[in-house]
Amino acid sequence: MQNDNTFGPSGCSALHSSLHSTAYKIISQADRGHPADTVLRETFKRLRVFNADETRAISNAVFTYFRWRGFLDVSDDIEAQFREAFKLAAQFERDPFSLTDEDLRAKTVPDWIATELETEIDWFRTLQRPPNLWLRAKRGQGTLLANKLLAEQRLLPDSLVYPGTEDLFRTPEFHAGEFELQDISSQAVSLICAPQPGETWWDACAGEGGKLLHLSELMENQGLIWASDRAE
């Protein structure tokens, strides 16, 4: 998700009302059984009326809201909550230490996290930042793809951070199968598994198939992969 101020505090009131209403509807429909990212994709697929800048603005608005929801007064109307969320996001971007450690620990994640995990305060600050957009290049092609897309190689040879705003699904590199959009943590899972050609693996949390594709590539398309997911 790229940082985009189109839906920010100063631009929120000027934004077209259809974008406002779409963002609000997505938030109202999102719940435990319907994650916000799934609702977003289904909404954009169904409507097909927004351009890339508009979909980016709506997505940014929705995820900014959820990122800061623990700090919001849910008794306020949704417009006021949006404004407060973007105000907090802008404040945090200027100074990540403007919020106290106590507030971050109390409001960033559910209460049960503290009983299950040992956490450092830096982790909480990381959660409040818009995430990087990670790409996984075809095996051995990280440097070449980084040069093509003006992306930055990080952590792993074929892992790239894309800083731009272009719709990557429309690029010739994507259509040629030169990369997948995949978070760095998901990329690491397959590498830790280190599957070998001819083996049998079970991807028990397959989602949309990103790790399955990565496992297959590492296995040189030789072997068997079972894939399942709890969400139908």
N, C-alpha and C positions, 0 to 999 in steps of 0.2 A: 504494500500500500504506500503510495507516494504522498509526501506532505503537500497539501494543496489548500490554500487559504480562500478558495472560491466560496466556501461555505462557512468562512470564519466570522468572527463577531462583527467586523465592519461590513462584510458583504452579504451576511445572512439575510437581512431584510430586503436587499435588492435582488436577490436570487429569484428566478422564476418560480411562481407558486407551485407549479407541477413538480419541481424538484423537491421543494419543501414537503409536499404531501406524500411523495414517493418515499422519501427518507422516513417520515413519520410512520407510514404504513408498514415499512420493513421492520422498524423497531417494535411496533405493536404485534407483529406476527411472529417475531423471533421468541423462542422459548427453548426449554431443554430438549424437546424432540425436534425442533426446527432451528438449528443454529443460524446465526445472522448471515454467515457467508453463504449458506445454502439458500436462504430466502433471497439474498441479493442476486445470486446467479439465476434463480428461477424467475425473479421479477424482471430482470433485464432480458432474459430469453423470451418471456411472454410478451413484454411490451414492445421491444425493438424500436423504440422511438427516440432514444437518447444517443447523442454522439459521444465520442471518447471522453471529452472534457466533462460532459454532464455526468456520465457514469462514474468518472473518477471523483467528482465533487460529491455525489450521493454516497458513494462508498466511503469516502473520507469522513463525511458527516456521521454516518452510521457507526463507524468504528471509533471515531473520536468520542461519540456519546457513550458507547459501552466501555471504553477505556477509562472514562472518568465518572461513570455512573455511581460508584461508591461514594463520591464526593458531593453528589447532587442532592438537592431536596426534592424528592419524588412527589411531594404535594404541590410543587409548582407546575404550571402548564408546560407542555413539551417545548414550546418556543423558548421559554425562560431557561429550561434545562439545557437546551442546545447552546444558548448564549454563554451560560456559565461553563459548560464543558469546553468550549473553544477559548474562553477567557483563561481557564486553568491550563489548557494545552499551551497557549501562547506564553503564559507566565512561566511554565515549566521549561519551555524551550529556551527562554531567555536565561533562566537560572534554575537548574535542576535541584538546587539546595534551598529553594524558596519554600518548599514544603518540608515539614518536620519528619523525622524518621518515624515518630509515633503515628502521624497521620497516614503515612505510606503503608506502614504495617497493618493498620487498622482498616483501611478503606480500599486498598488495591486488590486484595484477594479475599476469598471467603474465610470465615473464622477457622474452619477445620484445618486449613493449610498449616497453621502454627503447631497443631498437635501431630501432624504427620511428617513434616519436613523441617530440617534445620536450614534456615534461610539467612542470607546476608542482605544488608540494606541495598547494596548495589543492584541486586536482582530485582528488587521492587522498583527502583528507578528505571531499570531497563524495560520493565513491563509498561511503563507510562510513556515510552517513546514510540512513535510510529515505526513498525518493523522494516527492516531492509527487504528489498525485492531480490530474492536469490534465484539464480539460474543454475541448472546443471547441464554443462556442455557434454556432448558426446565424448566418450572416453579418449583422452589424449588430445582433445581439441580445445582445451580451455583458453590457451594463449591466443589462438587464431580467432576464436569467437569474441574474446575480450577486445581485440583490435577492431573487429567488425562493428560491434555494438557500443564501443567506447565504454565498456564495463570494466570493473576492477576485480582481479583475481584475489580471493581471500581464503585463508585457512586450508583449503584443499585445492589441488592442481586444476580440477575441472569445475570448481565452484566460483561463481561470479556474483557480484553485487551490481545491479543495474540502477544507476542514479537518474536515468531520464524519465520522460513522461510519454514516450511513444507507445502506442498500442502494440505490444510485442506479438500478439496473436496474428497481426497483419504483416509481420516482417517476412521476407523471403527465407531468412534463416530458420524461423519457426516452421514454416511450411516445408522446408527441406529436411526437417527432423534433426536440426543441429543442436537443439537444446530443449529442455523442459523447465517449466517454472516449478521449483521445489525448494522448500525451506532447508537451510543448512542442517538442522537437526535430523530431518528425514533422510537427507543424503548420507549422513554419518551412519545411520542404522544399517543400510545395506553394506557399507564398507566394513563396519565392525563384523557383520555376518560373514563377509568374505566368501561368498558362495563359489563353488567350483563347477566347471562344466560337467554335466552328467549327474549332478546331485538332484535330490528332491527337497524342495522347500515349501513351507506353508506361510503365506502372508495372511495372518489372522486379523489384520486391521487394514484392509486393502484400500478403503476409501475410493478415490478416483483412479488408483492404480499407479501412482508415482513411484513408490518403492518397488512395486512389482516390475515395472519397466526397468528400473535400475538393477534389480536382482538379475533380470533376464540378460541385460547387457553385460554384467559382470560374469555371467555364466556362458557368455558367447552364444546365447540362444540354444544351448544344448542342455537338456534336462527337463525337469518337471516342476512347475510351481502351482500349488493350490492357492486360491485366493478367496477370502470371505470377509464380510464386514457385518457388524451388528445392525447397521442402518440399511434397510431394504433399498 
